Every structure is written in structure tokens, then in C-alpha cells.
């Protein structure tokens, strides 16, 4: 097969750029540990609200500066709808859905997640600055999809710990 | 401008104006597919404009009668009608012509061709009826456990079946041709069409299983529960290569027709074949990148699909060289000079079919870069399910694919109908306005998406939207682009209508077919066979998908259905 000289150069350059990008991507994942959500276990969708941890949604202090937020998404709300956390705390959200697939998005953060019934989404994050964050569903879930929202309030670290 | 010769007074049996007997047996059903696609483009486009205005906070739905006021019903119609039906019907018609012309023989089975049309129309009607009766407001991705009317899933089955029937007819035609020409290489135009069908057949297996094994029995009540994560994964097994099913017919035109339209030759036929074959292999093991942020999907497979998505960019990079080099050769023959200035020798303002395809390529290159960003797992966290992704999709489908299909129509419809193209200047205005409309709208969507605006959301009434002032100007651009596209689409349909019911052709037309610049004499035989590449694609797809799918099918919880609209 005869390939023009310039074209061959272009092909090699294209392949080289793509291979470099593949390596950069792989390095960012396994070298820098930028992880996507993987597998955080399953729950029986028929009994979500009767078994731990989703029988009692809320904010739990797990240790010094460590919090766990157990949350349920349903058409068309999050429970709890308001989460208060101290700035700088390491927080793990555990979220599942009672009905259809929902989204879990906190703008301007890397919190960007699907919430699937029967599956647990586990999201780790640290809010460093006090302030208020929107939280909304970004996967179509029926006619009320656009009103499905919550709110995350990050308080200065001096205030007493999270509300329950 | 050259003085136009006066058209001859039409005489009804002048052989020059008649479609050659090669195309006559298939002309009518091909035209039916093409014209149906235009009607669908109009229908889906209207809803697109309303959605674009919503991004600026303008709600026109409230003025519409009956069901039509429902935003998410219109959104479902927009996606199904444009992404599945408009593209599908145009592609069936266009690829049929490519097979007929490429192999220089009519389709093998004309009965099958008409049956294909009947099945496609029945499926389309089933989809439209269930959608507009508000029985299937599940968007074009129909993620379970949202549960639509069985007629919706049955309509999808029929439309998919129609594509398989068209593929079968193409293959039968090739087999008959091969029997008559055992030692000849399959001509490139037909080869490209066959590769497109092979790629699509492999890719559509996921959708077929999702619909026939899971969704249809569940919606009929035969099954109480559905495995929603599995059907979602099966949707994306087909859903991502669906994009290449839209794209490859455009590539077919860029490689095998456009060079002839600018007076040039195809730079390298061997590489053109390699590109189409690589799409057969690489298109399907990529779709998990749509599920990067899904729980219950193993991380390692997300990385694998991300890497494979980069690999499928390779044939497009080769295309960028070969197609541009072919066009450049034509431009130089037209008197173009210099490293860059040869571009000015192309008929940007006089030939709407050429200008539309060149502009489509330009916007496709932009969308390729945003596609690289989407497929990078880490950056995807910023843009996943935001309007950024919608902007990317529209550069590729509304921009590259639809603009190329419109540009093809500017010669295809006159050719098949035997009518002179009406309003050439309007057509030139149309392709440029479509280009700018798509670019402006996509710019607005990318902007909003980077500021976290969610996709597929009735933003006018979203309570949180007012807190994001940074969405404002992106919304204005999105709406402005949407209105430009609405006008441009209207001009397209008007030009087509005036052409179809217009004056008969004064001169006979031929299908543009590019000759190779270099004799592909030494072309290896493995570039003329599809089946080994298909087998390789099947093996790669099985390795990339089956472990995840198996685990979902065996272990994951199921759900009853919900109708939340």
C-alpha cells in the first residue's frame, strides 16, 4: 500500500497525540488517583426506607472533621433537602433513589453523579469555603424534574457541628 | 457570473432529462425516504427552537394548544424525531443510492425495499402517536424504570428492523454483484455504504436485546420488573455508535462525492477504505463513557472505554488529511494558489452543496475537540449531563451531519426528481445561516454547561436558575442560535419544496463520483474485505461489554415501572 509522505507523517503524528492522551488519562487515574465512582454496593429497592442506612437519612458526624450524609432521592426531592456542614470537613455522601434514575449535581464542584435505584452512589468531597451551594437533579426524572433541588450550607468551622 | 443559457422548452420524452435506467427501479422508494426525512426534520426542528428559547427563560409552550404545552413531551419528540427518525430515514435512502451507483446495478430485492419503507413508516407512526398522546414522555434515551406505552418500544423495534432490512438489501445487492465480478474490487462508494451497515448491525445488537428481551415484555405486563441499569448500558452500547451511523454517510459523501464536486480526485483510496473499516472495529467498544458517573459500573471498564474512545478518534484524524487533501487538489485545478489561499478557489458562495459540506467539516472539527474532553474521565466530571454535552452533540449532529445531509440534498433531490434546483442563492444563504446558527447555539450551550447548567431541564421554571446569573448570556446565545436555525431550516424546506414541484431539469445530472488520485493498484486484499474486520469488532465489543453486562444481568436489583409525567 503506497502512502503519500506527508500523509504518513500526519498519520504518525495523529497516532502519537492520541497515545500521549491515553497515557495522560491513565496516569491521571492510576498515578494521581482521580477516581470516578465505582461500585459502592447495592440495596434492595423495595426495602430502602426500612433498612440502614437509608431508614434514617441525615447528616452524621463520624469522627473529628469527618461527616457522612445519608440521602434519598425521589421524584422530585432530596431528603434531607438541606445539609449543613462545617467548612473543611471530609464528607461522604451516600445516596440512592426510591423510584427512577436521578442526578446529583453541586455546581462548580466535582460532585456530579447519577443516582440509580438499587445502587448506592458514594461521593467524597471537602467543602473548604463557607457558603451556600445549590444541589439539583440533572437527569430527567419526570415532569417535576426541574424543581428537584436541595441545598448545602457550609458553615465557618468554628460553629458547632452539623444539624441533625 | 457566466450568462445562463436559456432552458430548453421541456419536451416530455427527452431522454437526456430522464433518470438513467440504472436508478429508475429504486428512485421512488429512495425519494420516499428522503422526503419523509424532510417532514421529520421540520417537525423535530420546531421543538428544538422552543427548547432553545427556554434556555433564555422564554416559555412559548404556554401558547400552544392541548398536549403541545408539555415541555418534556416536546423534548421527547425532538430527540426521537431528529436523532432516530430523520437521520434513519435519510440514511436508508442515501445509502441505497450509494449502493446502486457504486455497484452500477439496482437493489437486489425491490419488494424488500418497499417492505423496508412500510416497516419504517409503521414504526414512525407508532412512535409519533404514543409520544403526542403523552404516553411516552421518556426522552429518546428511554431510561427505565420510566415506563412508556408498549407502542413506543414497538415503534423503536420497527424502525431498527427497517435499518436491518435496508442493510440486508445492500448486502444481497453486493453478493449478486460479486457473483458477476468475482475478481474485481468492490467500488469504494458501495464499500463505504456496506461498512456503514456492518458497523450499525454490530452496534444495534445492544438496542435489539434491550427492547425485545427487556423493555417490550415489561411494558406489555409480561414482566413485572425491569433490570434498569442493564437496559441503560445496552442502550449506550448502541447509543454511542449511533453517532457513527449518522456520521459515516456524511464521510461517504466527503470521501467519494465531494472531491468530484470541487473538480478534484480522492487523495488516497486505500486510506479511505482503512478509515471505514476502522469504524467497523472501533465504534462499539466505547459507549460506557456515557456512564462514567453511574454507580454499579466497574471503574476499570470505564477507563477501558475511555481509552477506546480516543482510539476511535484516529480514523477521523486520518479523514481530516485525506479529505482536505482531495479538496485542495480540486481547488488547485480551479486555479487556487498558495499554502492557505487555495481555500478561496472553492465555491463557497456559488455551490450550496459544496459549501454546506465544507462548513459541516469545519464545525465537525470543533465538535471533535469537545468530544475528546467529554471522553476524558477526569474532565467529564465537570461537564457530565450539563448543557455542554448538548452543545457538543449539536455541533456533530445538527452541524456536521445534518448540514452535510442538507448539502447532499441540493444535488440528490434534483437528480432523483429530475427537477432543477430552485433558488441557488437561497440555498447558499441556507447553509451559511445553518452553520452560524449551530455555532452560536453550541457556543451558548458550552458556556452554560461550563457554569453547570443541567441538560434536558425546563430551565424557565427551575427555581435554582435565577441564582446563576452566569447562565444568562449563554442562554441568550442558545436562543439566538435556535432562532437562526429555525429560519434556516425553513429556507431549506422551502427550497426543497419549490424544487420538487419546480421546473424540469434542462441538463441531465449524474451522481458525483470521485476518481482516485493515485492508482490503488497495489492495494492489499485485506482492504477489500469487511467480514474479518466485523469479526474483530465483535470480539472487541464482547470483551469490552460482556463482563459488565453479565454482572448487571445476574446480580443487580430490578424495578417496577414509573410513569412520572
HADDOCK unambig.tbl for C-alpha pairs under 7 A between the chains (distance, minus, plus):
assign (segid A and resid 1 and name CA) (segid B and resid 522 and name CA) 5.57 0.50 0.50
assign (segid A and resid 1 and name CA) (segid B and resid 523 and name CA) 5.11 0.50 0.50
assign (segid A and resid 1 and name CA) (segid B and resid 524 and name CA) 6.37 0.50 0.50
assign (segid A and resid 7 and name CA) (segid B and resid 321 and name CA) 6.83 0.50 0.50
assign (segid A and resid 11 and name CA) (segid B and resid 318 and name CA) 6.22 0.50 0.50
assign (segid A and resid 14 and name CA) (segid B and resid 314 and name CA) 6.77 0.50 0.50
assign (segid A and resid 14 and name CA) (segid B and resid 317 and name CA) 6.43 0.50 0.50
assign (segid A and resid 15 and name CA) (segid B and resid 314 and name CA) 6.64 0.50 0.50
assign (segid A and resid 18 and name CA) (segid B and resid 310 and name CA) 6.30 0.50 0.50
assign (segid A and resid 22 and name CA) (segid B and resid 307 and name CA) 5.75 0.50 0.50
assign (segid A and resid 22 and name CA) (segid B and resid 310 and name CA) 6.97 0.50 0.50
assign (segid A and resid 25 and name CA) (segid B and resid 376 and name CA) 6.78 0.50 0.50
assign (segid A and resid 34 and name CA) (segid B and resid 378 and name CA) 6.68 0.50 0.50
assign (segid A and resid 36 and name CA) (segid B and resid 292 and name CA) 6.91 0.50 0.50
assign (segid A and resid 36 and name CA) (segid B and resid 293 and name CA) 6.44 0.50 0.50
assign (segid A and resid 36 and name CA) (segid B and resid 299 and name CA) 6.83 0.50 0.50
assign (segid A and resid 37 and name CA) (segid B and resid 293 and name CA) 6.01 0.50 0.50
assign (segid A and resid 37 and name CA) (segid B and resid 294 and name CA) 6.96 0.50 0.50
assign (segid A and resid 37 and name CA) (segid B and resid 295 and name CA) 6.09 0.50 0.50
assign (segid A and resid 38 and name CA) (segid B and resid 295 and name CA) 5.77 0.50 0.50
assign (segid A and resid 38 and name CA) (segid B and resid 296 and name CA) 6.13 0.50 0.50
assign (segid A and resid 38 and name CA) (segid B and resid 297 and name CA) 5.91 0.50 0.50
assign (segid A and resid 38 and name CA) (segid B and resid 298 and name CA) 5.33 0.50 0.50
assign (segid A and resid 38 and name CA) (segid B and resid 299 and name CA) 5.03 0.50 0.50
assign (segid A and resid 39 and name CA) (segid B and resid 295 and name CA) 5.73 0.50 0.50
assign (segid A and resid 39 and name CA) (segid B and resid 296 and name CA) 4.59 0.50 0.50
assign (segid A and resid 39 and name CA) (segid B and resid 297 and name CA) 6.29 0.50 0.50
assign (segid A and resid 39 and name CA) (segid B and resid 298 and name CA) 6.19 0.50 0.50
assign (segid A and resid 44 and name CA) (segid B and resid 557 and name CA) 6.46 0.50 0.50
assign (segid A and resid 100 and name CA) (segid B and resid 145 and name CA) 5.48 0.50 0.50
assign (segid A and resid 100 and name CA) (segid B and resid 146 and name CA) 6.35 0.50 0.50
assign (segid A and resid 107 and name CA) (segid B and resid 452 and name CA) 5.22 0.50 0.50
assign (segid A and resid 108 and name CA) (segid B and resid 452 and name CA) 6.65 0.50 0.50
assign (segid A and resid 110 and name CA) (segid B and resid 381 and name CA) 5.65 0.50 0.50
assign (segid A and resid 110 and name CA) (segid B and resid 382 and name CA) 5.98 0.50 0.50
assign (segid A and resid 112 and name CA) (segid B and resid 381 and name CA) 5.98 0.50 0.50
assign (segid A and resid 112 and name CA) (segid B and resid 384 and name CA) 6.93 0.50 0.50
assign (segid A and resid 113 and name CA) (segid B and resid 293 and name CA) 5.15 0.50 0.50
assign (segid A and resid 113 and name CA) (segid B and resid 294 and name CA) 6.64 0.50 0.50
assign (segid A and resid 114 and name CA) (segid B and resid 293 and name CA) 5.82 0.50 0.50
assign (segid A and resid 114 and name CA) (segid B and resid 294 and name CA) 5.09 0.50 0.50
assign (segid A and resid 114 and name CA) (segid B and resid 295 and name CA) 6.85 0.50 0.50
assign (segid A and resid 118 and name CA) (segid B and resid 557 and name CA) 5.45 0.50 0.50
assign (segid A and resid 119 and name CA) (segid B and resid 295 and name CA) 6.26 0.50 0.50
assign (segid A and resid 119 and name CA) (segid B and resid 296 and name CA) 6.36 0.50 0.50
assign (segid A and resid 120 and name CA) (segid B and resid 295 and name CA) 6.54 0.50 0.50
assign (segid A and resid 121 and name CA) (segid B and resid 295 and name CA) 5.39 0.50 0.50
assign (segid A and resid 138 and name CA) (segid B and resid 385 and name CA) 6.33 0.50 0.50
assign (segid A and resid 138 and name CA) (segid B and resid 454 and name CA) 5.19 0.50 0.50
assign (segid A and resid 138 and name CA) (segid B and resid 455 and name CA) 6.63 0.50 0.50
assign (segid A and resid 140 and name CA) (segid B and resid 456 and name CA) 6.34 0.50 0.50
assign (segid A and resid 142 and name CA) (segid B and resid 564 and name CA) 4.68 0.50 0.50
assign (segid A and resid 142 and name CA) (segid B and resid 565 and name CA) 5.14 0.50 0.50
assign (segid A and resid 143 and name CA) (segid B and resid 72 and name CA) 6.79 0.50 0.50
assign (segid A and resid 143 and name CA) (segid B and resid 564 and name CA) 6.49 0.50 0.50
assign (segid A and resid 143 and name CA) (segid B and resid 565 and name CA) 4.93 0.50 0.50
assign (segid A and resid 145 and name CA) (segid B and resid 457 and name CA) 6.93 0.50 0.50
assign (segid A and resid 146 and name CA) (segid B and resid 457 and name CA) 5.56 0.50 0.50
assign (segid A and resid 146 and name CA) (segid B and resid 458 and name CA) 5.76 0.50 0.50
assign (segid A and resid 146 and name CA) (segid B and resid 459 and name CA) 6.68 0.50 0.50
assign (segid A and resid 146 and name CA) (segid B and resid 461 and name CA) 6.93 0.50 0.50
assign (segid A and resid 146 and name CA) (segid B and resid 462 and name CA) 4.86 0.50 0.50
assign (segid A and resid 147 and name CA) (segid B and resid 462 and name CA) 5.36 0.50 0.50
assign (segid A and resid 147 and name CA) (segid B and resid 463 and name CA) 6.17 0.50 0.50
